Amino acid sequence: MPVAKIHVLEGQYNEAWLGKVSSAIQNGLISALGIPPEDFFQIIHILPRGQFRHTPSFLGLNCSDDLIVLEITFISGRPKQKRLGLLKALNDGVVAAAGISPDDLLITLYETPGENISFGRGLAQRVHISDKDPKATYADHHGRGERND
């Protein structure tokens, strides 16, 4: 159930480029987290310069106007190594697809318990996925495949 919020500078990119970024993000989520392809939720924010501000350099990294701020929210419970693998998969995929510097992708991961998310009807469809049991799989709860939230 990851939700990706993609923030970019207005006028910097066209629709084709945004499509490549979108696909790279979805492919990274599929490969690193094992989500099904139809688990697709993205919001693209195109912001004017006055609302998209950042430092030109931080921690030895150089940020240009190509900077993408990517926020991913998903259900908690994945081990640290899985989250670190996701960061790497997203950076590798987006950089290759978009032709940007690896410094120009800032990623923030947000985890939330399953009871905090409703996919509709006011129901918490993933309430049974516990953040206290990181080894729980999707199959444990649905009788098929790996955890695909």
C-alpha positions in Angstrom: 0.0 0.0 0.0 2.8 2.4 -0.4 1.8 5.9 -1.3 4.4 7.9 -3.1 4.4 11.7 -3.1 6.7 13.2 -5.7 7.7 16.8 -5.4 9.5 18.6 -8.3 10.2 22.2 -9.4 7.7 23.7 -11.9 8.9 23.9 -15.4 11.8 21.6 -14.8 10.2 18.4 -16.3 7.7 17.4 -18.9 5.0 14.7 -18.7 7.2 12.0 -20.4 9.9 12.6 -17.8 7.4 12.4 -14.9 6.1 9.2 -16.4 9.6 7.7 -16.3 10.1 8.8 -12.7 6.7 7.4 -11.7 7.5 4.0 -13.3 11.0 3.9 -11.7 9.4 4.5 -8.3 6.8 1.8 -8.8 9.4 -0.7 -10.1 11.6 0.1 -7.0 8.7 -0.6 -4.7 7.9 -3.8 -6.5 11.4 -5.1 -6.5 12.4 -4.0 -3.0 9.1 -4.6 -1.1 7.5 -7.2 -3.3 4.2 -5.3 -3.7 1.9 -6.3 -6.5 1.9 -4.0 -9.6 -1.7 -3.0 -9.1 -0.7 -1.6 -5.7 -0.2 1.8 -7.2 -0.8 5.1 -5.4 1.2 8.2 -6.4 0.7 12.0 -6.0 2.9 14.3 -8.1 3.3 17.8 -6.7 4.7 20.4 -9.2 5.7 23.4 -7.2 6.6 27.0 -8.2 10.2 28.1 -7.2 8.8 30.1 -4.3 7.3 26.9 -2.8 10.2 24.5 -3.6 13.2 25.7 -1.7 16.3 23.7 -0.8 20.0 24.1 0.0 22.5 23.9 -2.8 24.6 21.4 -0.8 24.2 19.3 2.3 26.3 16.4 3.8 28.7 16.6 0.8 25.8 16.3 -1.7 25.1 18.9 -4.3 21.4 19.6 -5.1 20.4 21.2 -8.4 17.0 22.3 -9.8 16.6 18.7 -10.8 16.0 17.8 -7.1 13.1 15.4 -6.5 11.7 15.1 -3.0 10.2 11.7 -2.6 8.0 10.7 0.3 6.9 7.1 0.7 4.3 6.0 3.3 3.7 2.4 4.0 2.6 0.0 6.7 5.2 -0.5 9.4 6.9 -3.7 10.2 9.6 -4.2 7.6 13.1 -4.8 8.9 15.8 -2.1 8.7 17.7 -4.0 5.9 14.5 -4.1 3.8 14.1 -0.3 4.2 17.7 0.4 3.4 17.4 -1.8 0.3 14.3 0.3 -0.7 16.3 3.5 -0.5 19.0 2.1 -2.7 16.5 0.6 -5.3 14.6 3.9 -5.5 17.7 6.0 -6.0 19.2 3.6 -8.6 16.0 3.3 -10.5 15.0 7.0 -10.5 18.5 8.2 -11.3 18.8 5.8 -14.3 15.3 6.6 -15.6 15.4 10.3 -15.2 19.0 11.0 -16.0 19.6 13.0 -12.8 22.5 13.1 -10.4 22.2 10.6 -7.5 22.5 13.7 -5.2 19.2 15.0 -6.6 16.9 12.5 -5.0 15.9 13.1 -1.4 13.8 10.2 0.0 11.9 10.0 3.2 10.2 6.8 4.4 7.2 7.1 6.7 5.8 4.0 8.4 2.4 3.8 10.0 0.4 0.9 11.6 -2.1 -0.8 9.5 -5.0 0.5 11.7 -4.2 4.0 10.6 -5.0 3.4 6.9 -8.3 2.9 5.1 -8.4 2.0 1.4 -12.1 3.0 1.4 -15.4 2.4 3.1 -13.9 3.7 6.4 -12.4 0.3 7.1 -8.8 -0.5 8.1 -8.3 -3.3 5.7 -4.7 -3.9 6.9 -5.4 -3.7 10.7 -4.2 -7.3 11.1 -0.7 -6.5 9.8 1.1 -5.9 13.1 4.1 -3.7 13.4 5.1 -5.8 16.3 5.6 -8.9 14.1 8.1 -7.9 11.3 8.3 -11.5 10.2 4.6 -11.7 9.4 4.0 -12.1 5.7 1.1 -11.3 3.5 0.6 -15.0 3.1 0.1 -15.4 6.9 -2.9 -13.1 6.6 -4.2 -13.9 3.1 -3.0 -17.4 2.3 -1.0 -16.4 -0.7 2.3 -14.7 -1.7 4.5 -12.5 0.4 3.5 -9.4 2.3 2.2 -7.0 -0.4 1.0 -4.0 1.4 
